[in-house]
């Protein structure tokens, strides 16, 4: 394997546009929190953000803060602070890292953005359990700390077919959020504005899908590791025109790379699909590990989680119910097998890496025989690496390196 220190990752110029978007986003939140001129809603990353934006809220997503805690490697030292007040080390390390940061009064935002001390104080918290049940406990903690309302949508899990009964239930729950939000916002819900927001969010979804689909080109112009940072606007900015502008610029650069035959890594030999969460504290080292092996990790279930193709401004509540119930994370195994099979074919991959994240069973699809079934179904080999999204104590870098190198050698022999 090439020396990691000598491997230089290629950066997209348009990533600077995304960086400015994120900076502007956090500064706007911070300014509103300090001035009180706009209400702030906290929302889970695949929660009903379109409703909140349509009602004039600025929307903050705590998962992005937790990802920063992971990528800055602050999380591992903060997780025990939450453990000490009763939050198990076995539950979501996004939750425990974020609560630990709150208890210690620290934030990576303060290190990145001058003048920002930490997350903005919420006026209301809104969750959707389509990710996991942990989000409701996470938000209820802050609801008590800040003495503000906590509203939620309780979704289904293990969904094979998205039926009308499912949609009606979720639609009614979303509609029931409106009266409570009107009370906090001090304004009435505007259906026309809501439809416009859903339309803008749908466009963001379409642009983000086009960005990710560029990885089907050979060589791939971007990697999964690029996607984990480039997806920021799709997470925190969907429903805003500024987010869409970012992805138009990114898409143009990727199309230029494809036209020039330029890959994200030099001399791409193998193509890998990543299933599960990233290891935030090891993004760079993992990117360099695979690049040094001339292997492009180019697609994932994770980054595709912010593609909401079902959104329809002509039927906003029902389409939101469908979009947020069609998510990969809440689907049954038969659906997941079909979905991954299509992805493997579309991106023409040689192997799959499953990340078994210790504190994130909902985003780990390798615990109930799925890798073995997928290999039997597709003939494509896989590797499972053990780790976590935030808690670096659960990761063996040497074991990961050894296993990845052996897996790539196996794939090379199969060529």
GIPE-V600931 format. One record per run of one state. SS is the DSSP state (alpha for helix, beta for strand, coil for the rest). FROM is the first residue (numbers start at 1). LEN is the number of residues. Records with the same first field share a line. If there is no record, write none. Layout:
# GIPE-V600931
SS = FROM-LEN ; FROM-LEN
This chain:
# GIPE-V600931
coil = 1-3 ; 7-8 ; 36-4 ; 44-5 ; 55-3 ; 61-1 ; 72-3 ; 84-9 ; 105-3 ; 113-11 ; 129-5 ; 147-2 ; 154-5 ; 160-4 ; 186-5 ; 217-7 ; 231-1 ; 237-4 ; 261-9 ; 276-4 ; 293-2 ; 301-2 ; 307-6 ; 324-4 ; 332-1 ; 348-3 ; 358-3 ; 364-6 ; 379-2 ; 388-4 ; 395-2 ; 415-1
alpha = 4-3 ; 15-21 ; 49-6 ; 62-10 ; 75-9 ; 93-12 ; 108-5 ; 134-13 ; 164-22 ; 191-26 ; 224-7 ; 232-5 ; 241-20 ; 280-13 ; 303-4 ; 313-11 ; 328-3 ; 333-15 ; 361-3 ; 370-9 ; 392-3 ; 397-18
beta = 40-4 ; 58-3 ; 124-5 ; 149-5 ; 159-1 ; 270-6 ; 295-6 ; 331-1 ; 351-7 ; 381-7
